[in-house]
Amino acid sequence: MGRVNPITTLLHQAIREGVFPGAVVFVRVHGEVVYHQAVGQMGQAPFNRPAHTETIYDLASLTKPLATSTAILCLVKDGTLSLDQPVKDWLSEWESTSYHATTVRHLLHHSSGLPAWRRYYEKLSTTGLPPKDEEERRARIERLVRVISQEPMEYEPGSQSVYSDLGFMALGVLIERCVGSSLAHYCRHRIYGDLNVNPLFFIDEEGNPTGGDGDLTQVAPTEQDPWRGRLIQADVHDENAYALGGIAGHAGLFGTALSVSCLSEAWLQSVLGGSLVFPQDLAGQFVRRQDSSGKSSWALGWDTPSPPSSSGRYFSPESFGHLGYAGTSLWIDPVRELEVVLLSNRVHPTRENKQIKIFRPELHDLVIKECIGDH
């Protein structure tokens, strides 16, 4: 018998321990795919089919770097936006509020003064249903922008960095107002189409994949949700994104490990100067830690390693990545030219399962050992 890959062994151990029902891991080093395997099942019955490399997962907050931040980069590149432009230029509702001087950079860096999270979905959708059409979606978005603008400022913008879904909700709206179409449509036509990335899509209020193609029967289920009163499958897990029609700046993207890796490669090669997809200087600015004092690990839409990190102990300080609440992550080390994609549905059947916090750094340490061989 041949040697069983230790990464596969670790994944099977995680399934036995209940970290997740199934997962897909993709690893690329110096442009070569060295690991791409699926383990476990999509979920509990009736979704107790084997997970496979084409299984589609709710990417959760990977939406932030892979959709919203990438879209902002393209708008800056095209001269439509500048990073230090006040957000009120596009969100006029913020004109006479505490956030009138908040910039695009503040939102990307999570240093706007906004709180981390609010249960807006209970106000936006008292019935637990998505908007019935685009007109209602727009009305909910306008209400969202006003409600966010009325939040008490928790700290002076730029003085610290507090991870905020609210800031990226606002960025999603800003993008849509800039381009005159949905975030999903812009990402497909400006970014994903040129890179031939598919399936990578949002699921709209009518339950259709938008901004890309996708077989919804291949979407892994997430949580048994008391608010919606059903098991979530082929709908975004995040309640605020669902109340906004499934397309939002903070969550809503779905995809496979391979489709995530296509965007990962575009970012890595742009940072290294080996790609014309994104300008090297601009991509470098987005993935570089903004706070030299060490108080914050955040770049612009991306995070960087800061002990204890989900990337483990060995990723270089130049690395950048992000997590997704539903059980996903992407970490990229430009020094080693290493990309690691982990997709799972650890919230199935409940979000109370937090074991992935221990698993993620174990996985990344093992990848460094097995695929790189240095520490």
C-alpha positions as YAML, in Angstrom:
chain: A
units: angstrom
residues:
- id: 1
  name: MET
  ca: [0.00, 0.00, 0.00]
- id: 2
  name: GLY
  ca: [1.16, 3.52, -0.78]
- id: 3
  name: ARG
  ca: [1.74, 6.15, 1.86]
- id: 4
  name: VAL
  ca: [-1.41, 7.99, 2.91]
- id: 5
  name: ASN
  ca: [-0.90, 11.73, 2.69]
- id: 6
  name: PRO
  ca: [-0.73, 13.17, 6.24]
- id: 7
  name: ILE
  ca: [-3.00, 16.03, 5.18]
- id: 8
  name: THR
  ca: [-5.68, 13.50, 4.24]
- id: 9
  name: THR
  ca: [-5.14, 11.72, 7.54]
- id: 10
  name: LEU
  ca: [-5.62, 15.00, 9.43]
- id: 11
  name: LEU
  ca: [-8.82, 15.73, 7.50]
- id: 12
  name: HIS
  ca: [-10.29, 12.30, 8.27]
- id: 13
  name: GLN
  ca: [-9.38, 12.78, 11.92]
- id: 14
  name: ALA
  ca: [-11.20, 16.13, 11.89]
- id: 15
  name: ILE
  ca: [-14.32, 14.46, 10.50]
- id: 16
  name: ARG
  ca: [-14.21, 11.77, 13.21]
- id: 17
  name: GLU
  ca: [-13.90, 14.51, 15.83]
- id: 18
  name: GLY
  ca: [-16.84, 16.43, 14.37]
- id: 19
  name: VAL
  ca: [-14.95, 19.50, 13.17]
- id: 20
  name: PHE
  ca: [-17.04, 19.44, 9.97]
- id: 21
  name: PRO
  ca: [-19.02, 16.85, 7.97]
- id: 22
  name: GLY
  ca: [-16.72, 17.21, 4.96]
- id: 23
  name: ALA
  ca: [-14.11, 19.50, 3.46]
- id: 24
  name: VAL
  ca: [-11.99, 20.26, 0.41]
- id: 25
  name: VAL
  ca: [-8.36, 21.37, 0.66]
- id: 26
  name: PHE
  ca: [-6.39, 22.84, -2.24]
- id: 27
  name: VAL
  ca: [-2.65, 23.56, -2.03]
- id: 28
  name: ARG
  ca: [-0.48, 25.12, -4.74]
- id: 29
  name: VAL
  ca: [3.27, 25.76, -4.48]
- id: 30
  name: HIS
  ca: [5.22, 27.75, -7.10]
- id: 31
  name: GLY
  ca: [2.26, 27.43, -9.45]
- id: 32
  name: GLU
  ca: [2.00, 23.64, -9.14]
- id: 33
  name: VAL
  ca: [-1.02, 21.97, -7.52]
- id: 34
  name: VAL
  ca: [0.42, 19.62, -4.91]
- id: 35
  name: TYR
  ca: [-2.80, 18.71, -3.10]
- id: 36
  name: HIS
  ca: [-6.49, 18.88, -4.03]
- id: 37
  name: GLN
  ca: [-8.68, 16.43, -2.15]
- id: 38
  name: ALA
  ca: [-12.18, 16.14, -0.74]
- id: 39
  name: VAL
  ca: [-13.09, 14.12, 2.34]
- id: 40
  name: GLY
  ca: [-16.26, 13.30, 4.22]
- id: 41
  name: GLN
  ca: [-19.83, 14.08, 3.24]
- id: 42
  name: MET
  ca: [-21.71, 17.15, 2.10]
- id: 43
  name: GLY
  ca: [-23.82, 16.91, 5.24]
- id: 44
  name: GLN
  ca: [-26.36, 14.94, 7.19]
- id: 45
  name: ALA
  ca: [-29.27, 13.16, 5.50]
- id: 46
  name: PRO
  ca: [-30.66, 13.91, 2.97]
- id: 47
  name: PHE
  ca: [-27.33, 15.49, 1.97]
- id: 48
  name: ASN
  ca: [-25.21, 12.53, 3.12]
- id: 49
  name: ARG
  ca: [-23.49, 12.23, -0.25]
- id: 50
  name: PRO
  ca: [-19.70, 12.20, -0.48]
- id: 51
  name: ALA
  ca: [-18.05, 15.60, -0.69]
- id: 52
  name: HIS
  ca: [-15.95, 15.97, -3.83]
- id: 53
  name: THR
  ca: [-13.60, 18.54, -5.27]
- id: 54
  name: GLU
  ca: [-16.50, 20.09, -7.22]
- id: 55
  name: THR
  ca: [-18.65, 20.56, -4.10]
- id: 56
  name: ILE
  ca: [-19.75, 24.19, -3.81]
- id: 57
  name: TYR
  ca: [-19.48, 25.87, -0.42]
- id: 58
  name: ASP
  ca: [-20.84, 29.06, 1.11]
- id: 59
  name: LEU
  ca: [-17.65, 31.15, 1.20]
- id: 60
  name: ALA
  ca: [-19.05, 33.49, 3.87]
- id: 61
  name: SER
  ca: [-16.55, 36.30, 4.64]
- id: 62
  name: LEU
  ca: [-14.20, 35.24, 1.85]
- id: 63
  name: THR
  ca: [-16.67, 37.44, -0.03]
- id: 64
  name: LYS
  ca: [-14.86, 40.42, 1.50]
- id: 65
  name: PRO
  ca: [-11.48, 39.92, -0.26]
- id: 66
  name: LEU
  ca: [-12.65, 37.86, -3.26]
- id: 67
  name: ALA
  ca: [-15.55, 40.09, -4.30]
- id: 68
  name: THR
  ca: [-15.73, 43.42, -2.48]
- id: 69
  name: SER
  ca: [-12.04, 44.25, -2.02]
- id: 70
  name: THR
  ca: [-11.17, 42.99, -5.51]
- id: 71
  name: ALA
  ca: [-13.97, 45.13, -6.95]
- id: 72
  name: ILE
  ca: [-12.70, 48.20, -5.04]
- id: 73
  name: LEU
  ca: [-9.18, 47.56, -6.37]
- id: 74
  name: CYS
  ca: [-10.55, 47.49, -9.93]
- id: 75
  name: LEU
  ca: [-12.50, 50.71, -9.40]
- id: 76
  name: VAL
  ca: [-9.37, 52.40, -8.04]
- id: 77
  name: LYS
  ca: [-7.35, 51.07, -10.98]
- id: 78
  name: ASP
  ca: [-9.97, 52.40, -13.40]
- id: 79
  name: GLY
  ca: [-9.97, 55.84, -11.74]
- id: 80
  name: THR
  ca: [-13.56, 55.64, -10.52]
- id: 81
  name: LEU
  ca: [-12.61, 55.63, -6.83]
- id: 82
  name: SER
  ca: [-9.69, 56.63, -4.66]
- id: 83
  name: LEU
  ca: [-8.87, 54.90, -1.39]
- id: 84
  name: ASP
  ca: [-8.91, 58.14, 0.59]
- id: 85
  name: GLN
  ca: [-12.16, 59.38, -0.90]
- id: 86
  name: PRO
  ca: [-14.96, 60.05, 1.63]
- id: 87
  name: VAL
  ca: [-17.62, 57.36, 1.51]
- id: 88
  name: LYS
  ca: [-20.31, 60.07, 1.61]
- id: 89
  name: ASP
  ca: [-19.44, 60.87, -2.02]
- id: 90
  name: TRP
  ca: [-21.41, 57.72, -2.87]
- id: 91
  name: LEU
  ca: [-23.47, 57.19, 0.29]
- id: 92
  name: SER
  ca: [-25.10, 60.62, 0.58]
- id: 93
  name: GLU
  ca: [-27.02, 59.40, 3.63]
- id: 94
  name: TRP
  ca: [-23.74, 59.72, 5.57]
- id: 95
  name: GLU
  ca: [-23.30, 63.42, 4.74]
- id: 96
  name: SER
  ca: [-24.46, 64.88, 8.07]
- id: 97
  name: THR
  ca: [-23.55, 61.97, 10.34]
- id: 98
  name: SER
  ca: [-20.59, 60.96, 12.50]
- id: 99
  name: TYR
  ca: [-19.22, 59.11, 9.48]
- id: 100
  name: HIS
  ca: [-19.08, 62.06, 7.07]
- id: 101
  name: ALA
  ca: [-15.26, 61.91, 6.96]
- id: 102
  name: THR
  ca: [-15.00, 58.09, 6.79]
- id: 103
  name: THR
  ca: [-13.00, 56.98, 3.76]
- id: 104
  name: VAL
  ca: [-12.95, 53.90, 1.56]
- id: 105
  name: ARG
  ca: [-9.60, 53.01, 3.13]
- id: 106
  name: HIS
  ca: [-11.13, 53.17, 6.64]
- id: 107
  name: LEU
  ca: [-13.80, 50.64, 5.65]
- id: 108
  name: LEU
  ca: [-11.34, 48.30, 3.93]
- id: 109
  name: HIS
  ca: [-9.02, 48.45, 6.95]
- id: 110
  name: HIS
  ca: [-11.82, 47.96, 9.51]
- id: 111
  name: SER
  ca: [-10.81, 51.26, 11.11]
- id: 112
  name: SER
  ca: [-13.96, 53.32, 10.47]
- id: 113
  name: GLY
  ca: [-15.29, 53.44, 14.04]
- id: 114
  name: LEU
  ca: [-18.25, 51.23, 13.11]
- id: 115
  name: PRO
  ca: [-19.26, 48.37, 15.42]
- id: 116
  name: ALA
  ca: [-18.53, 44.79, 14.40]
- id: 117
  name: TRP
  ca: [-22.02, 43.41, 13.81]
- id: 118
  name: ARG
  ca: [-25.71, 44.08, 14.27]
- id: 119
  name: ARG
  ca: [-28.87, 41.98, 13.84]
- id: 120
  name: TYR
  ca: [-30.18, 44.17, 11.02]
- id: 121
  name: TYR
  ca: [-31.96, 41.25, 9.39]
- id: 122
  name: GLU
  ca: [-34.64, 41.33, 12.08]
- id: 123
  name: LYS
  ca: [-35.52, 44.90, 11.03]
- id: 124
  name: LEU
  ca: [-35.05, 44.41, 7.29]
- id: 125
  name: SER
  ca: [-37.08, 41.21, 7.12]
- id: 126
  name: THR
  ca: [-39.59, 40.76, 9.94]
- id: 127
  name: THR
  ca: [-41.01, 37.71, 8.12]
- id: 128
  name: GLY
  ca: [-37.67, 35.96, 7.66]
- id: 129
  name: LEU
  ca: [-38.04, 36.19, 3.89]
- id: 130
  name: PRO
  ca: [-35.75, 37.75, 1.27]
- id: 131
  name: PRO
  ca: [-36.94, 40.77, -0.75]
- id: 132
  name: LYS
  ca: [-39.59, 39.74, -3.27]
- id: 133
  name: ASP
  ca: [-38.01, 41.68, -6.14]
- id: 134
  name: GLU
  ca: [-35.25, 44.14, -7.04]
- id: 135
  name: GLU
  ca: [-37.35, 47.14, -6.01]
- id: 136
  name: GLU
  ca: [-37.76, 45.78, -2.49]
- id: 137
  name: ARG
  ca: [-34.04, 44.88, -2.39]
- id: 138
  name: ARG
  ca: [-33.13, 48.48, -3.20]
- id: 139
  name: ALA
  ca: [-35.51, 49.75, -0.52]
- id: 140
  name: ARG
  ca: [-33.89, 47.46, 2.06]
- id: 141
  name: ILE
  ca: [-30.42, 48.59, 1.00]
- id: 142
  name: GLU
  ca: [-31.36, 52.25, 1.37]
- id: 143
  name: ARG
  ca: [-32.74, 51.54, 4.83]
- id: 144
  name: LEU
  ca: [-29.55, 49.64, 5.71]
- id: 145
  name: VAL
  ca: [-27.34, 52.58, 4.72]
- id: 146
  name: ARG
  ca: [-29.37, 54.95, 6.90]
- id: 147
  name: VAL
  ca: [-29.35, 52.58, 9.88]
- id: 148
  name: ILE
  ca: [-25.57, 52.06, 9.66]
- id: 149
  name: SER
  ca: [-25.03, 55.83, 9.49]
- id: 150
  name: GLN
  ca: [-26.91, 56.22, 12.78]
- id: 151
  name: GLU
  ca: [-24.69, 53.79, 14.69]
- id: 152
  name: PRO
  ca: [-22.76, 55.48, 17.52]
- id: 153
  name: MET
  ca: [-19.09, 55.72, 16.57]
- id: 154
  name: GLU
  ca: [-17.12, 53.32, 18.77]
- id: 155
  name: TYR
  ca: [-13.71, 54.96, 18.26]
- id: 156
  name: GLU
  ca: [-12.05, 57.71, 16.25]
- id: 157
  name: PRO
  ca: [-11.58, 56.55, 12.62]
- id: 158
  name: GLY
  ca: [-8.02, 55.41, 12.01]
- id: 159
  name: SER
  ca: [-7.18, 55.15, 15.73]
- id: 160
  name: GLN
  ca: [-7.70, 51.39, 15.90]
- id: 161
  name: SER
  ca: [-8.97, 48.48, 13.83]
- id: 162
  name: VAL
  ca: [-12.07, 46.45, 14.76]
- id: 163
  name: TYR
  ca: [-13.29, 43.83, 12.29]
- id: 164
  name: SER
  ca: [-16.66, 45.05, 11.02]
- id: 165
  name: ASP
  ca: [-19.26, 43.41, 8.80]
- id: 166
  name: LEU
  ca: [-21.05, 46.77, 8.75]
- id: 167
  name: GLY
  ca: [-18.18, 48.45, 6.95]
- id: 168
  name: PHE
  ca: [-18.22, 45.87, 4.18]
- id: 169
  name: MET
  ca: [-22.00, 46.04, 3.89]
- id: 170
  name: ALA
  ca: [-21.50, 49.73, 3.20]
- id: 171
  name: LEU
  ca: [-18.73, 49.02, 0.67]
- id: 172
  name: GLY
  ca: [-21.03, 46.63, -1.19]
- id: 173
  name: VAL
  ca: [-23.62, 49.40, -1.54]
- id: 174
  name: LEU
  ca: [-20.94, 51.90, -2.55]
- id: 175
  name: ILE
  ca: [-19.76, 49.60, -5.36]
- id: 176
  name: GLU
  ca: [-23.29, 49.11, -6.66]
- id: 177
  name: ARG
  ca: [-23.89, 52.87, -6.74]
- id: 178
  name: CYS
  ca: [-20.57, 53.43, -8.49]
- id: 179
  name: VAL
  ca: [-21.17, 50.91, -11.26]
- id: 180
  name: GLY
  ca: [-24.96, 51.07, -11.56]
- id: 181
  name: SER
  ca: [-25.43, 47.32, -11.22]
- id: 182
  name: SER
  ca: [-25.30, 44.64, -8.54]
- id: 183
  name: LEU
  ca: [-22.03, 43.60, -6.94]
- id: 184
  name: ALA
  ca: [-22.59, 40.12, -8.43]
- id: 185
  name: HIS
  ca: [-22.96, 41.49, -11.97]
- id: 186
  name: TYR
  ca: [-19.90, 43.74, -11.66]
- id: 187
  name: CYS
  ca: [-17.68, 40.97, -10.32]
- id: 188
  name: ARG
  ca: [-18.71, 38.59, -13.09]
- id: 189
  name: HIS
  ca: [-18.21, 41.07, -15.94]
- id: 190
  name: ARG
  ca: [-15.21, 42.99, -14.63]
- id: 191
  name: ILE
  ca: [-13.27, 40.28, -12.76]
- id: 192
  name: TYR
  ca: [-14.39, 36.66, -12.86]
- id: 193
  name: GLY
  ca: [-15.18, 36.48, -16.56]
- id: 194
  name: ASP
  ca: [-11.73, 37.71, -17.61]
- id: 195
  name: LEU
  ca: [-10.10, 35.16, -15.29]
- id: 196
  name: ASN
  ca: [-12.42, 32.37, -16.45]
- id: 197
  name: VAL
  ca: [-13.43, 31.74, -12.83]
- id: 198
  name: ASN
  ca: [-16.47, 29.47, -12.51]
- id: 199
  name: PRO
  ca: [-18.39, 28.49, -10.45]
- id: 200
  name: LEU
  ca: [-18.12, 31.61, -8.33]
- id: 201
  name: PHE
  ca: [-21.47, 33.29, -7.78]
- id: 202
  name: PHE
  ca: [-24.04, 34.81, -5.44]
- id: 203
  name: ILE
  ca: [-27.55, 33.38, -4.96]
- id: 204
  name: ASP
  ca: [-30.19, 36.07, -5.42]
- id: 205
  name: GLU
  ca: [-33.53, 36.63, -3.70]
- id: 206
  name: GLU
  ca: [-35.24, 34.23, -6.12]
- id: 207
  name: GLY
  ca: [-32.76, 31.45, -5.35]
- id: 208
  name: ASN
  ca: [-30.89, 31.72, -8.66]
- id: 209
  name: PRO
  ca: [-27.11, 31.76, -9.09]
- id: 210
  name: THR
  ca: [-26.19, 35.26, -10.25]
- id: 211
  name: GLY
  ca: [-22.85, 36.62, -11.36]
- id: 212
  name: GLY
  ca: [-21.86, 33.12, -12.50]
- id: 213
  name: ASP
  ca: [-23.01, 29.60, -13.21]
- id: 214
  name: GLY
  ca: [-23.53, 26.90, -10.63]
- id: 215
  name: ASP
  ca: [-25.34, 23.62, -10.04]
- id: 216
  name: LEU
  ca: [-27.20, 24.35, -6.83]
- id: 217
  name: THR
  ca: [-27.62, 20.64, -6.08]
- id: 218
  name: GLN
  ca: [-23.86, 20.61, -5.47]
- id: 219
  name: VAL
  ca: [-24.03, 23.28, -2.73]
- id: 220
  name: ALA
  ca: [-23.23, 21.88, 0.71]
- id: 221
  name: PRO
  ca: [-25.87, 22.66, 3.37]
- id: 222
  name: THR
  ca: [-25.12, 24.91, 6.31]
- id: 223
  name: GLU
  ca: [-27.22, 25.50, 9.41]
- id: 224
  name: GLN
  ca: [-30.59, 24.44, 10.71]
- id: 225
  name: ASP
  ca: [-31.67, 28.06, 11.12]
- id: 226
  name: PRO
  ca: [-34.32, 28.95, 13.75]
- id: 227
  name: TRP
  ca: [-34.92, 32.40, 12.21]
- id: 228
  name: ARG
  ca: [-35.77, 30.97, 8.79]
- id: 229
  name: GLY
  ca: [-37.27, 27.84, 10.30]
- id: 230
  name: ARG
  ca: [-35.47, 25.44, 7.97]
- id: 231
  name: LEU
  ca: [-32.18, 23.87, 6.99]
- id: 232
  name: ILE
  ca: [-30.21, 26.27, 4.80]
- id: 233
  name: GLN
  ca: [-29.07, 24.85, 1.47]
- id: 234
  name: ALA
  ca: [-28.38, 26.91, -1.66]
- id: 235
  name: ASP
  ca: [-29.08, 30.11, 0.29]
- id: 236
  name: VAL
  ca: [-26.53, 32.31, 2.00]
- id: 237
  name: HIS
  ca: [-25.99, 31.37, 5.65]
- id: 238
  name: ASP
  ca: [-25.43, 34.95, 6.84]
- id: 239
  name: GLU
  ca: [-28.78, 36.38, 7.91]
- id: 240
  name: ASN
  ca: [-27.98, 40.01, 7.05]
- id: 241
  name: ALA
  ca: [-26.87, 39.02, 3.54]
- id: 242
  name: TYR
  ca: [-30.02, 36.91, 3.12]
- id: 243
  name: ALA
  ca: [-32.23, 39.84, 4.16]
- id: 244
  name: LEU
  ca: [-30.47, 41.93, 1.49]
- id: 245
  name: GLY
  ca: [-31.35, 39.46, -1.24]
- id: 246
  name: GLY
  ca: [-28.26, 37.27, -1.05]
- id: 247
  name: ILE
  ca: [-25.88, 39.78, -2.64]
- id: 248
  name: ALA
  ca: [-23.89, 41.83, -0.13]
- id: 249
  name: GLY
  ca: [-20.41, 43.20, 0.42]
- id: 250
  name: HIS
  ca: [-19.68, 41.16, 3.53]
- id: 251
  name: ALA
  ca: [-21.03, 37.71, 2.57]
- id: 252
  name: GLY
  ca: [-22.94, 35.83, -0.12]
- id: 253
  name: LEU
  ca: [-20.32, 34.35, -2.45]
- id: 254
  name: PHE
  ca: [-20.37, 30.63, -3.27]
- id: 255
  name: GLY
  ca: [-17.72, 28.58, -5.05]
- id: 256
  name: THR
  ca: [-15.46, 25.56, -5.24]
- id: 257
  name: ALA
  ca: [-11.90, 25.31, -3.98]
- id: 258
  name: LEU
  ca: [-10.66, 25.46, -7.56]
- id: 259
  name: SER
  ca: [-12.60, 28.63, -8.33]
- id: 260
  name: VAL
  ca: [-11.27, 30.26, -5.15]
- id: 261
  name: SER
  ca: [-7.77, 29.23, -6.22]
- id: 262
  name: CYS
  ca: [-8.16, 31.05, -9.54]
- id: 263
  name: LEU
  ca: [-8.61, 34.36, -7.73]
- id: 264
  name: SER
  ca: [-5.93, 33.42, -5.23]
- id: 265
  name: GLU
  ca: [-3.49, 32.90, -8.08]
- id: 266
  name: ALA
  ca: [-4.44, 36.25, -9.65]
- id: 267
  name: TRP
  ca: [-3.71, 38.05, -6.38]
- id: 268
  name: LEU
  ca: [-0.47, 36.18, -5.73]
- id: 269
  name: GLN
  ca: [0.91, 36.70, -9.22]
- id: 270
  name: SER
  ca: [-0.09, 40.37, -9.16]
- id: 271
  name: VAL
  ca: [1.70, 40.89, -5.84]
- id: 272
  name: LEU
  ca: [4.78, 39.15, -7.27]
- id: 273
  name: GLY
  ca: [4.63, 41.23, -10.44]
- id: 274
  name: GLY
  ca: [4.08, 38.21, -12.64]
- id: 275
  name: SER
  ca: [0.56, 39.11, -13.77]
- id: 276
  name: LEU
  ca: [-1.15, 42.03, -15.44]
- id: 277
  name: VAL
  ca: [-4.49, 41.24, -13.81]
- id: 278
  name: PHE
  ca: [-4.03, 43.80, -11.02]
- id: 279
  name: PRO
  ca: [-1.28, 46.46, -10.87]
- id: 280
  name: GLN
  ca: [1.56, 45.21, -8.65]
- id: 281
  name: ASP
  ca: [1.83, 48.40, -6.61]
- id: 282
  name: LEU
  ca: [-1.91, 48.51, -5.94]
- id: 283
  name: ALA
  ca: [-2.21, 44.79, -5.14]
- id: 284
  name: GLY
  ca: [0.80, 45.12, -2.83]
- id: 285
  name: GLN
  ca: [-0.87, 47.97, -0.98]
- id: 286
  name: PHE
  ca: [-4.04, 45.93, -0.44]
- id: 287
  name: VAL
  ca: [-2.21, 42.93, 1.07]
- id: 288
  name: ARG
  ca: [0.27, 44.90, 3.20]
- id: 289
  name: ARG
  ca: [-0.39, 45.38, 6.92]
- id: 290
  name: GLN
  ca: [-1.41, 49.01, 7.39]
- id: 291
  name: ASP
  ca: [-0.47, 49.46, 11.05]
- id: 292
  name: SER
  ca: [3.30, 49.36, 11.61]
- id: 293
  name: SER
  ca: [2.82, 49.55, 15.40]
- id: 294
  name: GLY
  ca: [1.63, 45.95, 15.53]
- id: 295
  name: LYS
  ca: [-1.72, 46.81, 17.11]
- id: 296
  name: SER
  ca: [-3.65, 45.63, 14.05]
- id: 297
  name: SER
  ca: [-2.97, 42.80, 11.60]
- id: 298
  name: TRP
  ca: [-5.37, 44.12, 8.95]
- id: 299
  name: ALA
  ca: [-4.35, 45.09, 5.45]
- id: 300
  name: LEU
  ca: [-7.04, 46.39, 3.03]
- id: 301
  name: GLY
  ca: [-9.71, 43.73, 2.88]
- id: 302
  name: TRP
  ca: [-7.12, 41.10, 3.75]
- id: 303
  name: ASP
  ca: [-5.67, 39.96, 7.06]
- id: 304
  name: THR
  ca: [-2.03, 39.16, 7.82]
- id: 305
  name: PRO
  ca: [-0.58, 36.66, 10.33]
- id: 306
  name: SER
  ca: [-0.57, 37.78, 13.94]
- id: 307
  name: PRO
  ca: [0.00, 35.15, 16.66]
- id: 308
  name: PRO
  ca: [-2.07, 33.18, 17.36]
- id: 309
  name: SER
  ca: [-3.04, 33.04, 13.68]
- id: 310
  name: SER
  ca: [-5.35, 30.68, 11.83]
- id: 311
  name: SER
  ca: [-2.46, 30.39, 9.36]
- id: 312
  name: GLY
  ca: [-0.44, 28.60, 12.01]
- id: 313
  name: ARG
  ca: [3.12, 29.30, 13.11]
- id: 314
  name: TYR
  ca: [5.12, 29.27, 9.90]
- id: 315
  name: PHE
  ca: [3.54, 31.50, 7.25]
- id: 316
  name: SER
  ca: [5.81, 34.46, 6.50]
- id: 317
  name: PRO
  ca: [4.98, 37.95, 7.82]
- id: 318
  name: GLU
  ca: [4.29, 38.98, 4.20]
- id: 319
  name: SER
  ca: [1.43, 36.47, 3.98]
- id: 320
  name: PHE
  ca: [-2.18, 37.52, 3.55]
- id: 321
  name: GLY
  ca: [-5.48, 35.72, 3.90]
- id: 322
  name: HIS
  ca: [-9.00, 35.68, 5.29]
- id: 323
  name: LEU
  ca: [-11.47, 33.43, 7.10]
- id: 324
  name: GLY
  ca: [-15.12, 32.65, 6.43]
- id: 325
  name: TYR
  ca: [-17.52, 32.05, 9.33]
- id: 326
  name: ALA
  ca: [-19.17, 29.04, 7.67]
- id: 327
  name: GLY
  ca: [-15.86, 27.12, 7.76]
- id: 328
  name: THR
  ca: [-13.70, 28.47, 4.94]
- id: 329
  name: SER
  ca: [-10.30, 30.10, 4.67]
- id: 330
  name: LEU
  ca: [-7.65, 31.22, 2.21]
- id: 331
  name: TRP
  ca: [-4.02, 31.92, 3.11]
- id: 332
  name: ILE
  ca: [-1.35, 33.02, 0.63]
- id: 333
  name: ASP
  ca: [2.39, 33.21, 1.34]
- id: 334
  name: PRO
  ca: [4.13, 35.22, -1.42]
- id: 335
  name: VAL
  ca: [7.60, 34.39, -0.04]
- id: 336
  name: ARG
  ca: [7.02, 30.66, -0.52]
- id: 337
  name: GLU
  ca: [4.54, 31.17, -3.40]
- id: 338
  name: LEU
  ca: [2.14, 29.02, -1.40]
- id: 339
  name: GLU
  ca: [-1.66, 29.08, -1.56]
- id: 340
  name: VAL
  ca: [-3.91, 27.07, 0.78]
- id: 341
  name: VAL
  ca: [-7.69, 26.94, 0.32]
- id: 342
  name: LEU
  ca: [-9.87, 25.24, 2.94]
- id: 343
  name: LEU
  ca: [-13.59, 24.92, 2.26]
- id: 344
  name: SER
  ca: [-15.96, 23.27, 4.73]
- id: 345
  name: ASN
  ca: [-19.41, 23.70, 6.23]
- id: 346
  name: ARG
  ca: [-18.47, 23.55, 9.91]
- id: 347
  name: VAL
  ca: [-21.79, 25.30, 10.76]
- id: 348
  name: HIS
  ca: [-23.73, 22.20, 9.65]
- id: 349
  name: PRO
  ca: [-25.96, 21.51, 11.43]
- id: 350
  name: THR
  ca: [-25.16, 24.25, 14.00]
- id: 351
  name: ARG
  ca: [-22.86, 27.25, 14.34]
- id: 352
  name: GLU
  ca: [-22.17, 26.26, 17.94]
- id: 353
  name: ASN
  ca: [-19.47, 23.92, 16.63]
- id: 354
  name: LYS
  ca: [-16.25, 25.96, 17.10]
- id: 355
  name: GLN
  ca: [-13.65, 23.18, 16.73]
- id: 356
  name: ILE
  ca: [-12.33, 24.61, 13.46]
- id: 357
  name: LYS
  ca: [-10.46, 27.28, 15.45]
- id: 358
  name: ILE
  ca: [-8.04, 24.58, 16.59]
- id: 359
  name: PHE
  ca: [-8.04, 22.73, 13.26]
- id: 360
  name: ARG
  ca: [-7.06, 25.62, 10.95]
- id: 361
  name: PRO
  ca: [-3.57, 26.32, 12.38]
- id: 362
  name: GLU
  ca: [-2.90, 22.56, 12.61]
- id: 363
  name: LEU
  ca: [-3.71, 22.21, 8.92]
- id: 364
  name: HIS
  ca: [-1.49, 25.11, 7.85]
- id: 365
  name: ASP
  ca: [1.44, 23.92, 9.97]
- id: 366
  name: LEU
  ca: [1.13, 20.47, 8.40]
- id: 367
  name: VAL
  ca: [0.96, 21.93, 4.88]
- id: 368
  name: ILE
  ca: [4.20, 23.80, 5.49]
- id: 369
  name: LYS
  ca: [5.85, 20.62, 6.78]
- id: 370
  name: GLU
  ca: [4.58, 18.32, 4.02]
- id: 371
  name: CYS
  ca: [4.51, 20.59, 0.98]
- id: 372
  name: ILE
  ca: [7.33, 23.03, 1.72]
- id: 373
  name: GLY
  ca: [9.59, 21.16, 4.13]
- id: 374
  name: ASP
  ca: [10.78, 24.22, 6.05]
- id: 375
  name: HIS
  ca: [9.60, 25.96, 9.20]
...
